[in-house]
Amino acid sequence: MFNPLRYVCLLTLTVASVVYGQNLPSWSSLGPERTFPTDSGMINVKTAYGAVGDGVTDDTAAIQRAISENVRKQNTSRIIYFPQGTYLVSRPLVWKDLDGVWQSELTFQGENENRTIIKLADELPAYQNPQATADVITTASLNASPSGGSNSAFDNYIFDITIDVGIGNPGAVALNFMGNNYCGLRNVTLKSSDRGHAGAIGLSMSRYATGPCLMKNVVVDGFNYGIVADKPEYSITFEHLYLKNQLLVGIVNRDNVLSIRDLTFANLFMTVPVIQNLTPAGLVTLIDADMRSYFGFPGIAAIQNNGTVYARNVTTSGFRSVVQDNTGALVPGTSVNEYDSGPVFSLFNGPASSLRLPTKETPEFEETNLNNWRSVVAYGADPTGINDSTAGIQAALNSGGTTVYFPAGIYRVSKTMTVGGNVRMIEGFDSAVLPFASSFQNASNPAPFFRFQNNVGVIVSHFRLGGIFAQQGVPGIRWFEHDSAHPVTVRNIVLNNGTYATSAYKNTVNGTGDLFIEDVAGSYWEIYHPQNVYARQLNMESVTRKFFNKGGTLWILGIKTEQPGRSNDSAAIIDTQLGGQTEVLGGLVFIRPVAPLPAKPAFLMNNSQVSLVYAVSAIDPNASATTPTTTSMDFNVQVQEVEAGVSRSLFSADVQDQIAAQPFLLSRGLGLMMPLYTSKR
């Protein structure tokens, strides 16, 4: 006999097994286990500091001592390695040095995301109040405010770790993250193991001034709020984000700029908003999302917007609609192919839609056979930074290994290093590599630091290239030269060169292989020959044109810029020429010059195709001047487009006027929103 109650129970259990059983979505082609050589220079929290990791012993003191003794240590490793285990903690782990001063520049590296767990002890008194929250981990900035926030939170990372707020801690924040320029998470789970999913916030980014940073392959399970972002600077990029079991809201954004690709949301018994973009200054760009509420009441929209939203390829189930717009009205439909809260801008009657450029996943590689790893130190490189390491590094690159690594340290290089043969990974372990000598002195003919003549795809990961002080810069360097038809990936890297304007990258006529940029701080980038470029979290702050795209295809998820272009640059940020295609999906243009800018547009396109979604933080009340020859402290011209010899300009004042005419408030102070700009097609 058919039993309806039994059927519902079985269906509920089936759905629950799907929702609760997905601990690590299959975003990665790699397994959860990471492989490292013993001489990497990473600091093992068990062997060096006595952490136990048995889930019973309180490891708080051991981990805190590891943090305080190593955060921002310039001449030693700044990576704390956590072997598999459950590390029980009972109070916040804070990124402070031995003097109790907030610091940045530290990485937590786990062995296995699923089995390397930092877990809060159950039912702690300090974690009982959701209105007076306490953190499990608090990262921070240099020169910080009392809360640890500021805009110098460089090089803060957490990789391959689960952070669990335990049972009965409703006031717990799993991770209060502060990071700037090059920073973020990869393969991280933030969870509440409480049966009622108790916890205040999974990932909090509410202090000034979070971002830019990249959060990739992140799971947030439980909590009142999965993610909370606040303050108008400096933008956050997410890719492959899985939210489930939130009690109030999935993502809350107040004023910040969020760029999100591949969002999955799953709630079993409650229908709560997936995204609340609460303020007129907030911008959310959402690409490729599947948002589902099981057994809840479908009376609300998945996205509740009071600012600017651009959404594409979004499907929902269990919600009344995808978007509730700025006026409070529900936008019809439970899926959207493309939605923009508007207004849309175009100088040549372009379509009210983005370019929709195809994208590719960033390549991955991990050599699990340590016999194929090659240490540059073993071949003669000097990790103390005293002697020239060029010959040793080149010998390691030529050795036939698939993975060449720099044990944590400082290395000096006097001439170009060529990457070829069988090399697939160059792992930095956060080492600093400094150019010097006459090879890098000719500013009119810069020499490449790395030249890629690779026969297979190669990844360059986790380096600090160059020095931040004026005396450490060299006038004639190009960090990367691509001279191969095979892909090159650069990730988790900062490109510093003192006070010199530096070329980050240039491709040759042979450099047609795809370029992948992931969480990189540096510029300027030059595409002179047809090529596909895929960038996630690209931070460009040089006093030059930031990106030149001559006939290439450029796709960017999350851009952040500072500083103007030079007087001889045609554009300050991106110049797209000769049939090139450029698509910017979210980000922040932030101008903080010390003198008036040259009268150049932020973005230029010449007989090319472009679509742009971004926000501007501005500081100059004279930026609304409508003549392109007027200098100011911000861009007067947002976009200049040239078609068949006819040039037109989109002035900041015109953008602000059209936005002000909307029946809802959009405001970023003296800045503006670019909900969508499209060129002629």
GUSE-947071 format. One line per 10 residues: their letters; for each residue x, y, z of C-alpha. Coordinates in Angstrom, 1 decimal, m for minus. Example, Ala and Ser with C-alpha at 12.3 -4.5 7.8 and 13.67 -1.06 7.14 Angstrom:
2
as	12.3:m4.5:7.8; 13.7:m1.1:7.1
***
This chain:
681
mfnplryvcl	0.0:0.0:0.0; 1.3:3.5:m0.9; 2.3:5.4:2.2; 2.5:9.2:1.5; 4.3:9.9:4.8; 6.9:7.2:4.1; 7.4:8.6:0.6; 8.0:12.1:1.8; 10.4:10.8:4.4; 12.4:8.8:1.8
ltltvasvvy	12.4:11.8:m0.5; 13.6:14.1:2.3; 16.4:11.7:3.2; 17.4:11.4:m0.5; 17.6:15.1:m0.9; 19.4:15.4:2.5; 22.0:12.9:1.4; 22.7:15.0:m1.7; 22.8:18.3:0.1; 24.8:17.1:3.1
gqnlpswssl	27.0:14.6:1.4; 28.9:16.9:m0.8; 31.9:17.7:1.3; 34.2:18.8:m1.6; 32.6:19.6:m5.0; 34.6:18.3:m8.0; 36.0:21.7:m9.0; 39.6:20.4:m9.1; 41.2:17.8:m11.3; 43.5:17.1:m8.4
gpertfptds	42.8:15.1:m5.3; 42.5:16.8:m1.8; 46.0:15.6:m0.8; 48.9:17.9:m1.3; 52.5:16.7:m1.9; 55.6:18.6:m0.6; 59.3:17.9:m0.2; 60.7:18.0:3.3; 63.1:20.8:2.4; 60.5:23.2:1.2
gminvktayg	61.2:25.6:4.1; 57.6:25.5:5.3; 57.3:25.4:9.1; 55.7:22.2:10.4; 53.4:23.2:13.2; 53.7:19.7:14.8; 57.4:19.1:14.6; 58.5:22.8:15.2; 55.9:23.9:17.7; 54.5:20.7:19.3
avgdgvtddt	50.9:20.9:18.0; 49.3:17.5:18.4; 46.4:17.5:16.0; 44.5:14.7:17.8; 41.2:16.5:18.2; 41.6:16.3:22.0; 44.7:18.2:23.0; 44.3:22.0:23.0; 46.7:23.2:20.3; 45.9:27.0:20.7
aaiqraisen	49.1:28.0:22.4; 51.3:26.0:19.9; 49.6:27.5:16.8; 49.6:31.0:18.2; 53.3:30.8:18.9; 53.9:29.6:15.4; 52.0:32.6:14.1; 53.6:35.1:16.3; 57.2:33.9:15.6; 56.8:33.8:11.8
vrkqntsrii	54.3:36.4:10.6; 56.1:38.8:8.3; 59.5:37.2:8.7; 61.4:38.5:5.7; 64.3:36.1:5.7; 62.6:32.9:6.6; 59.6:30.9:5.6; 56.2:32.6:6.1; 54.2:29.4:5.5; 53.0:27.3:8.5
yfpqgtylvs	52.3:23.7:7.4; 49.6:21.7:9.0; 49.8:17.9:8.5; 46.6:15.9:8.6; 44.9:16.1:11.9; 42.3:17.9:13.9; 43.8:20.9:15.8; 41.6:21.8:18.7; 41.6:25.5:19.7; 39.8:27.4:22.4
rplvwkdldg	40.4:31.1:21.6; 41.0:33.2:18.5; 44.2:32.6:16.5; 45.3:36.2:15.7; 48.0:37.3:13.3; 50.0:39.3:15.8; 53.8:39.1:16.4; 55.5:38.5:19.7; 55.0:42.1:20.7; 51.3:41.8:20.2
vwqseltfqg	51.3:44.0:17.0; 49.0:43.1:14.1; 51.0:41.9:11.1; 50.4:40.4:7.6; 52.3:38.2:5.2; 51.6:34.7:6.5; 50.2:31.5:4.9; 48.4:28.5:6.4; 49.0:25.4:4.2; 47.2:22.2:5.0
enenrtiikl	48.1:18.7:3.8; 44.5:17.7:3.0; 41.4:20.0:3.0; 39.1:17.2:4.2; 41.5:15.9:6.9; 43.4:19.0:8.1; 40.9:20.6:10.5; 41.3:23.6:12.8; 38.3:23.0:15.2; 36.9:25.2:17.9
adelpayqnp	36.1:23.4:21.1; 32.4:22.9:21.8; 30.2:25.3:23.8; 32.8:27.9:24.8; 31.5:30.8:26.8; 33.2:33.4:24.6; 31.4:32.2:21.6; 27.8:32.3:22.7; 26.5:35.7:21.6; 25.8:36.2:17.8
qatadvitta	25.6:40.0:18.5; 29.1:40.0:20.1; 30.9:37.5:17.9; 34.4:36.0:18.4; 36.6:34.6:15.6; 38.4:31.3:15.2; 41.1:32.9:13.0; 41.7:36.6:12.5; 44.1:37.7:9.7; 45.4:41.2:9.7
slnaspsggs	47.2:44.1:8.0; 50.4:45.9:8.6; 50.0:49.4:10.1; 46.6:48.2:11.3; 43.7:49.7:13.1; 43.0:48.3:16.6; 40.8:45.7:14.9; 43.6:44.6:12.6; 42.2:46.1:9.5; 43.9:48.4:7.0
nsafdnyifd	45.1:48.5:3.4; 48.5:46.7:3.8; 47.3:43.1:4.5; 49.5:41.7:1.7; 50.3:38.0:1.1; 47.7:36.5:3.5; 46.7:33.0:2.4; 44.9:29.9:3.6; 45.2:26.8:1.5; 43.8:23.3:1.8
itidvgignp	42.3:23.5:5.3; 38.9:23.1:7.0; 37.9:25.5:9.8; 35.1:24.1:12.0; 33.4:26.2:14.7; 32.3:23.1:16.5; 29.1:22.4:18.4; 27.1:25.0:20.4; 29.0:28.1:19.5; 26.3:30.4:18.0
gavalnfmgn	28.6:33.5:18.2; 31.5:32.0:16.3; 33.0:33.5:13.1; 35.1:30.8:11.4; 37.4:33.2:9.6; 37.6:37.0:9.9; 39.7:37.6:6.8; 41.8:40.7:6.0; 43.8:40.7:2.8; 45.0:43.1:0.1
nycglrnvtl	46.4:43.0:m3.4; 47.6:39.3:m3.5; 45.8:37.1:m1.0; 43.0:34.7:m0.4; 41.7:31.2:0.0; 42.0:28.0:m2.1; 40.5:24.7:m1.2; 39.0:25.8:2.1; 35.9:24.6:4.0; 34.3:26.8:6.7
kssdrghaga	31.7:24.8:8.6; 29.6:24.4:11.7; 29.5:20.8:12.9; 26.5:21.7:15.1; 23.4:19.8:14.1; 21.5:23.1:14.0; 24.3:24.7:11.9; 24.9:27.2:14.7; 27.4:29.9:14.1; 27.4:33.6:13.4
iglsmsryat	29.4:34.0:10.1; 31.5:31.6:8.0; 33.6:34.2:6.2; 33.7:37.8:7.5; 35.3:40.5:5.5; 33.9:43.6:7.2; 36.9:45.6:8.3; 38.3:48.4:6.1; 39.8:47.7:3.5; 39.3:44.1:2.4
gpclmknvvv	40.6:43.1:m1.0; 41.4:42.7:m3.7; 41.8:39.0:m3.2; 40.7:35.7:m4.7; 38.6:33.1:m2.9; 38.6:29.9:m4.9; 37.2:26.5:m4.3; 35.5:27.5:m1.0; 32.7:25.7:0.9; 30.7:27.4:3.6
dgfnygivad	28.4:25.1:5.5; 26.0:26.5:8.1; 26.1:29.8:10.1; 23.5:32.6:10.2; 25.4:34.3:7.4; 27.7:32.4:5.1; 29.7:35.4:3.9; 29.6:39.0:5.0; 31.4:41.8:3.1; 31.5:45.5:4.0
kpeysitfeh	33.1:48.8:3.2; 33.5:50.4:m0.3; 37.1:49.2:m0.9; 38.7:47.2:m2.4; 36.8:44.3:m4.1; 36.7:40.5:m3.7; 36.7:37.8:m6.3; 35.1:34.4:m5.8; 35.3:31.4:m8.1; 33.8:28.0:m7.4
lylknqllvg	31.8:28.8:m4.2; 29.5:26.4:m2.5; 27.1:27.7:0.2; 24.7:25.4:2.1; 22.6:25.4:5.3; 22.7:29.1:6.0; 20.1:30.1:8.6; 19.5:33.8:7.5; 21.4:34.8:4.3; 24.0:33.2:2.1
ivnrdnvlsi	26.0:36.4:1.2; 25.5:39.9:2.6; 27.2:42.8:0.9; 27.3:46.3:2.1; 29.2:48.8:m0.2; 31.9:46.3:m1.4; 32.4:45.0:m4.9; 31.9:41.2:m5.3; 32.7:39.3:m8.5; 31.5:35.7:m8.4
rdltfanlfm	31.7:32.9:m10.9; 30.2:29.4:m10.3; 28.1:29.7:m7.2; 26.1:26.8:m5.8; 23.6:27.3:m3.1; 21.7:24.5:m1.3; 19.4:24.9:1.7; 17.3:21.9:2.9; 14.4:23.1:5.0; 14.6:26.9:4.9
tvpviqnltp	14.2:29.4:2.1; 16.6:32.3:2.8; 18.0:34.9:0.4; 21.2:33.7:m1.3; 22.5:37.3:m1.8; 21.6:40.5:m0.2; 23.2:43.5:m1.9; 22.0:46.0:0.8; 23.4:49.4:m0.1; 23.5:51.7:m3.1
aglvtlidad	27.3:51.5:m3.2; 27.4:47.7:m3.5; 28.1:45.9:m6.8; 27.6:42.2:m7.3; 28.6:40.5:m10.5; 27.4:36.9:m10.7; 28.2:34.5:m13.5; 27.0:30.9:m13.6; 25.0:30.1:m10.5; 22.7:27.3:m9.4
mrsyfgfpgi	20.7:28.2:m6.3; 18.2:25.7:m4.7; 16.0:25.7:m1.7; 14.5:22.4:m0.8; 11.2:22.2:1.2; 11.2:25.9:2.0; 8.5:28.4:1.2; 9.2:30.0:m2.2; 8.0:33.5:m1.4; 11.2:35.4:m1.9
aaiqnngtvy	13.8:36.2:m4.5; 17.2:34.6:m4.4; 18.9:37.9:m4.9; 17.7:41.0:m3.1; 19.3:44.1:m4.6; 19.5:47.7:m3.3; 22.6:48.5:m5.4; 23.9:47.2:m8.7; 23.7:43.6:m9.9; 24.9:42.0:m13.1
arnvttsgfr	23.9:38.4:m13.4; 24.3:35.8:m16.2; 23.5:32.1:m16.5; 21.6:31.9:m13.2; 19.1:29.2:m12.3; 17.0:28.8:m9.2; 14.6:26.3:m7.6; 12.4:27.0:m4.6; 12.5:30.7:m5.0; 9.8:33.0:m6.4
svvqdntgal	12.2:34.7:m8.7; 15.9:35.3:m9.3; 16.1:39.0:m8.5; 14.2:41.5:m6.4; 15.2:44.9:m8.0; 16.1:48.2:m6.4; 12.4:49.3:m6.3; 11.4:46.2:m4.4; 9.7:44.5:m7.4; 10.3:40.9:m8.2
vpgtsvneyd	11.9:40.4:m11.7; 9.8:37.7:m13.4; 11.4:34.3:m13.8; 13.2:31.7:m11.8; 16.2:31.8:m14.2; 18.0:34.5:m16.1; 20.2:34.3:m19.2; 21.4:37.8:m18.6; 20.2:40.5:m16.2; 21.6:44.0:m15.5
sgpvfslfng	20.0:46.4:m13.0; 21.0:49.2:m15.2; 21.4:51.6:m16.8; 23.4:50.2:m19.8; 25.8:52.6:m21.5; 27.0:52.5:m25.2; 28.5:55.2:m27.4; 27.7:53.4:m30.7; 24.3:51.7:m30.0; 25.8:48.5:m28.9
passlrlptk	23.5:45.7:m27.7; 22.3:45.7:m24.1; 24.4:42.6:m23.3; 27.9:41.6:m22.5; 30.3:40.0:m24.9; 29.9:36.6:m23.2; 33.4:35.5:m24.1; 34.0:31.8:m23.5; 36.3:31.1:m20.6; 38.6:28.2:m19.5
etpefeetnl	39.4:26.8:m16.1; 42.9:27.7:m14.8; 45.2:24.7:m15.4; 46.3:22.6:m12.5; 49.2:20.3:m11.9; 50.7:18.5:m8.9; 53.6:16.1:m9.1; 52.9:13.4:m6.6; 56.3:11.6:m7.3; 58.9:13.6:m5.3
nnwrsvvayg	61.6:12.1:m7.5; 60.4:14.5:m10.2; 60.8:17.6:m7.9; 64.0:19.6:m8.3; 65.3:22.1:m5.7; 67.1:25.1:m7.0; 69.2:25.0:m3.9; 70.4:21.5:m4.7; 71.7:22.9:m8.0; 73.6:25.7:m6.4
adptgindst	71.1:28.6:m5.8; 71.6:30.6:m2.6; 68.5:31.1:m0.5; 70.2:33.7:1.7; 70.1:36.4:m1.0; 73.9:37.0:m0.8; 75.2:35.2:m3.9; 74.0:35.1:m7.5; 71.5:32.2:m7.9; 71.0:32.4:m11.7
agiqaalnsg	73.2:29.5:m12.7; 71.7:27.2:m10.0; 68.1:28.1:m11.0; 68.7:27.6:m14.7; 70.4:24.2:m14.0; 67.3:23.1:m12.0; 65.1:24.3:m14.9; 67.2:22.2:m17.3; 67.3:19.1:m15.1; 64.3:17.3:m16.6
gttvyfpagi	62.1:17.5:m13.5; 58.4:18.4:m13.8; 58.5:20.6:m10.7; 61.2:23.1:m9.9; 60.9:24.6:m6.4; 62.5:27.4:m4.5; 62.9:26.5:m0.8; 61.7:29.5:1.2; 64.2:32.2:1.0; 65.6:35.2:m0.9
yrvsktmtvg	67.3:34.7:m4.3; 69.2:37.1:m6.5; 69.2:36.7:m10.3; 71.4:38.5:m12.7; 70.0:37.5:m16.1; 67.1:35.9:m17.9; 65.9:32.5:m16.8; 64.5:30.3:m19.6; 61.7:27.8:m18.9; 61.5:24.9:m21.4
gnvrmiegfd	61.6:21.2:m21.6; 59.5:19.2:m19.2; 58.9:21.8:m16.5; 55.2:22.0:m15.6; 55.3:23.7:m12.2; 57.6:26.4:m10.7; 56.8:26.6:m7.0; 58.0:29.5:m5.0; 56.9:28.7:m1.4; 56.5:32.5:m1.0
savlpfassf	60.2:33.1:m1.8; 61.5:36.5:m2.9; 63.4:36.6:m6.1; 65.3:39.9:m6.8; 66.8:41.0:m10.2; 70.1:42.8:m10.2; 73.1:43.5:m12.5; 73.5:45.1:m15.9; 71.2:42.7:m17.7; 68.2:44.6:m16.3
qnasnpapff	69.3:48.2:m16.7; 68.2:49.2:m20.2; 64.7:50.7:m19.9; 64.3:51.1:m23.7; 64.9:47.4:m24.2; 63.8:45.5:m21.1; 65.1:42.0:m20.6; 62.8:39.2:m19.5; 63.1:37.8:m16.0; 61.4:34.5:m17.1
rfqnnvgviv	61.3:33.5:m20.8; 58.8:30.8:m21.5; 59.8:28.4:m24.3; 57.9:25.6:m22.8; 56.8:22.4:m24.5; 54.0:21.8:m22.1; 51.8:24.0:m20.0; 53.7:25.6:m17.0; 52.5:27.2:m13.8; 54.4:29.7:m11.8
shfrlggifa	53.1:29.9:m8.2; 53.5:31.9:m4.9; 56.4:34.2:m5.4; 57.4:37.7:m4.4; 59.2:39.0:m7.5; 61.3:42.1:m7.1; 61.7:44.5:m4.2; 59.4:47.2:m2.8; 62.1:49.7:m2.0; 63.5:52.2:m4.6
qqgvpgirwf	67.0:50.8:m4.3; 65.8:47.3:m5.2; 64.3:48.3:m8.5; 65.8:48.0:m11.9; 64.8:50.1:m14.9; 64.9:47.5:m17.7; 63.0:44.4:m16.8; 60.0:42.5:m18.1; 58.9:39.9:m15.7; 57.5:37.3:m18.2
ehdsahpvtv	58.1:36.9:m21.9; 55.8:34.3:m23.5; 57.6:32.7:m26.5; 55.6:29.4:m26.8; 52.4:28.0:m28.2; 51.7:26.3:m24.8; 49.9:27.8:m21.9; 51.5:29.8:m19.1; 49.8:30.3:m15.7; 50.9:32.8:m13.1
rnivlnngty	49.2:32.8:m9.7; 49.6:34.1:m6.1; 52.3:36.5:m7.2; 53.3:40.1:m6.6; 55.5:42.0:m9.1; 57.4:44.8:m7.4; 60.1:47.0:m8.9; 60.8:49.8:m6.6; 59.7:53.1:m8.2; 60.2:51.9:m11.8
atsaykntvn	57.4:51.4:m14.3; 57.8:47.8:m15.3; 56.5:45.5:m18.0; 54.8:42.5:m16.4; 54.3:40.5:m19.5; 54.6:40.5:m23.3; 54.0:37.8:m25.9; 56.2:37.3:m28.9; 54.9:36.3:m32.4; 55.4:32.7:m31.2
gtgdlfiedv	53.7:33.4:m27.8; 50.2:32.2:m28.8; 49.6:29.8:m25.9; 46.9:30.8:m23.5; 47.8:33.0:m20.6; 46.1:32.5:m17.2; 46.4:35.1:m14.5; 45.2:34.2:m11.0; 45.5:36.5:m8.0; 48.4:38.6:m9.3
agsyweiyhp	49.4:42.2:m8.3; 51.4:43.9:m11.0; 51.4:45.6:m14.4; 51.7:46.5:m17.2; 50.6:43.6:m19.5; 51.1:43.7:m23.3; 49.4:41.5:m25.8; 50.9:42.2:m29.2; 49.9:39.0:m31.0; 46.6:37.0:m31.1
qnvyarqlnm	46.2:35.2:m27.8; 43.6:34.2:m25.2; 44.0:35.7:m21.7; 41.9:34.6:m18.7; 42.4:36.6:m15.5; 40.9:36.1:m12.1; 41.6:38.9:m9.5; 44.0:41.1:m11.4; 45.3:44.0:m9.3; 47.2:46.6:m11.4
esvtrkffnk	48.6:49.7:m9.6; 51.4:51.1:m11.8; 51.6:54.7:m13.0; 51.3:53.4:m16.6; 48.7:52.0:m18.9; 47.7:48.8:m17.2; 46.9:46.5:m20.0; 47.4:46.7:m23.8; 45.4:44.3:m25.9; 46.2:44.3:m29.6
ggtlwilgik	44.1:41.8:m31.3; 43.8:39.4:m28.4; 40.9:38.0:m26.4; 40.9:39.2:m22.8; 38.5:37.9:m20.1; 38.8:39.3:m16.6; 36.8:38.2:m13.5; 37.5:40.9:m10.9; 39.7:43.8:m11.7; 41.2:46.4:m9.3
teqpgrsnds	43.3:49.3:m10.3; 45.1:52.3:m8.8; 47.1:55.2:m10.2; 46.8:57.0:m13.5; 48.4:56.3:m16.9; 51.3:58.3:m18.3; 50.8:61.3:m20.5; 52.0:59.3:m23.5; 49.6:56.4:m22.9; 46.4:56.3:m25.0
aaiidtqlgg	44.4:54.9:m22.0; 45.0:54.6:m18.3; 43.6:51.1:m17.6; 42.9:49.0:m20.7; 43.6:49.9:m24.3; 42.0:47.4:m26.8; 43.1:47.7:m30.4; 42.9:46.2:m33.9; 39.9:43.9:m33.4; 40.7:42.8:m29.9
qtevlgglvf	38.0:41.7:m27.5; 38.0:42.7:m23.8; 35.4:41.7:m21.2; 35.6:42.9:m17.6; 33.2:41.2:m15.2; 33.2:43.2:m12.0; 35.9:45.1:m10.1; 37.0:48.4:m8.7; 38.7:51.4:m10.3; 40.3:53.3:m7.5
irpvaplpak	42.3:56.5:m8.1; 44.7:57.9:m5.5; 47.2:60.0:m7.4; 49.5:62.6:m5.9; 49.0:65.0:m8.8; 46.3:65.6:m11.4; 45.9:62.9:m14.0; 46.7:63.3:m17.6; 43.6:63.8:m19.7; 43.2:60.1:m20.7
paflmnnsqv	40.2:57.8:m20.6; 40.2:54.9:m18.2; 39.2:52.5:m21.1; 39.9:52.9:m24.8; 38.7:50.7:m27.6; 39.7:51.2:m31.3; 37.7:49.2:m33.8; 37.4:46.5:m31.1; 34.7:44.8:m29.0; 34.4:45.5:m25.3
slvyavsaid	32.0:45.0:m22.4; 32.6:46.4:m18.9; 31.0:46.0:m15.5; 32.8:47.9:m12.7; 32.6:50.4:m9.9; 34.7:53.6:m9.3; 35.9:55.0:m6.0; 36.8:58.6:m6.5; 38.2:61.4:m4.4; 38.0:64.5:m6.5
pnasattptt	34.9:66.7:m6.7; 36.1:68.1:m10.0; 36.1:64.8:m11.7; 32.7:65.5:m13.3; 34.2:68.0:m15.8; 32.9:67.2:m19.3; 35.9:68.1:m21.3; 38.6:65.5:m22.0; 41.4:68.1:m21.9; 40.7:69.0:m18.3
tsmdfnvqvq	43.0:67.3:m15.8; 41.7:66.2:m12.4; 42.4:63.8:m9.6; 40.1:61.2:m11.2; 39.1:60.1:m14.7; 36.9:62.6:m16.5; 36.4:60.1:m19.3; 35.4:56.6:m18.4; 35.3:55.2:m21.9; 36.5:56.4:m25.3
eveagvsrsl	35.5:54.3:m28.3; 36.7:54.8:m31.9; 34.8:53.2:m34.8; 35.9:53.7:m38.4; 37.7:56.9:m37.5; 34.9:58.4:m35.4; 35.7:58.9:m31.7; 33.2:59.4:m28.9; 33.7:59.7:m25.2; 31.6:58.7:m22.2
fsadvqdqia	32.3:61.3:m19.5; 32.0:60.5:m15.8; 29.5:63.4:m15.5; 27.2:61.7:m18.1; 27.4:58.4:m16.2; 26.5:60.1:m12.9; 23.7:62.1:m14.5; 22.1:59.0:m16.0; 22.4:57.0:m12.8; 20.9:59.9:m10.9
aqpfllsrgl	17.9:59.9:m13.2; 17.0:56.3:m12.2; 14.0:55.7:m9.9; 16.3:54.3:m7.3; 19.5:55.4:m5.5; 22.9:54.3:m6.8; 25.8:56.1:m5.1; 29.5:55.6:m4.4; 30.1:59.1:m3.1; 32.2:60.9:m5.6
glmmplytsk	32.6:57.7:m7.6; 30.2:56.0:m9.9; 28.8:52.7:m11.1; 29.2:51.2:m14.5; 26.4:48.6:m14.5; 27.3:47.7:m18.1; 29.1:49.3:m21.0; 28.9:47.7:m24.4; 30.7:48.6:m27.6; 29.5:48.4:m31.1
r	29.4:44.8:m32.4
***
